[in-house]
Amino acid sequence: MKTVISSKGQIVMPAEFRRMDRIEPGQEFDVERIDQGEYRLVRREAPPNLGVTDWLLMCPQKGFFVPIESEMTDTL
C-alpha cells in the first residue's frame, strides 16, 4: 500500500491498516533500518493495564459490578 512522507518527515499509516490493527493516535512505534531504502515499523507494547482506570470510570452506575458468591464457576 502506498503512503507519503510529509514535509515534517511524518509517515501516514493507511486507514485500512489502522482499522485492521486497532492503531490509535498516540500509540508508539519503533522504526528499524533494515537496509538502504528498507525499513521496518513495529508497534511498541502498551504498558500493562493502560486505560483500565478510564474503562472502570465509564461504568454506567455505581455498584454495577457485584461479586457473585460461589466457590466454583460450574454453579454459574
Secondary structure, 3 states (H helix, E strand, C coil): CCCCECCCCCECCCHHHHHHHCCCCCCCEEEEEEECCEEEEEECCCCCCCCHHHHHHCCCCCCCCCCCCCCCHHHC
